[in-house]
Amino acid sequence: MNGDTTVQMIWFVGAFALVLSSLAARRLNLADGLKMALAWVAILALVFLVVRTWQLFA
């Protein structure tokens, strides 16, 4: 691991900890948490598909 990779890993772990702590503070039940996670996966997949399609036809 070089210095850049270490800094990126520290940033990722910190960002992930912030997201998890905010979800824990809301005290969502498991079903609501899964629905929210699936919604985010669908949104990110849609954005990925739009960008990929744009790249193919540009």
N, C-alpha and C positions, 0 to 999 in steps of 0.2 A: 504494500500500500504506500502510495506517495502522499505528500501533504495535501494535495487537492482532494484526493479521495477521502482522506480522513475528515477534512472540513465538510465535505458534502454529506458524509455519513452522520456527523454530529448535527448538521442542519436538519437532515431528514428525521433523525430520532427526536429532535426537539419539536419539530413541526407535528410529528405523529403524536407526541405526548400532549401537545396542546389540543389537538383534535379529540383525543381520547378523554382528556380531563373535561372538556366542554360537554361531551356526550354523557360522561358520568355525572356531571353536575345537573343535567336535565333529568336524570333518572328515568330514562325511557325503558319500557319493557322490551323484551327480545323481539316480539313481532313488529313493533313500530321501528325498532332499530334496523331490522332486516328490510322492511319496506323502504326506509330511507336510503339504505345502502344500495338496494336494487335500483332505486330511482337515480342515484348518482352514477351508477354503472351505465344505465341506459342513456343518461345525458352525455357522459363522456364518450360512449360508443357512437352516438349520433354525431357529435362534434368530430370525432376521428373519421367517420365515414364521409362527412361533408368535406373535410380537408383533403382526404385521400382522393375523392372524386374530383375535387378542384385541381389537384396536382396531375391527375391522369389526363384531363381534358384541356389543360392550359399549355 
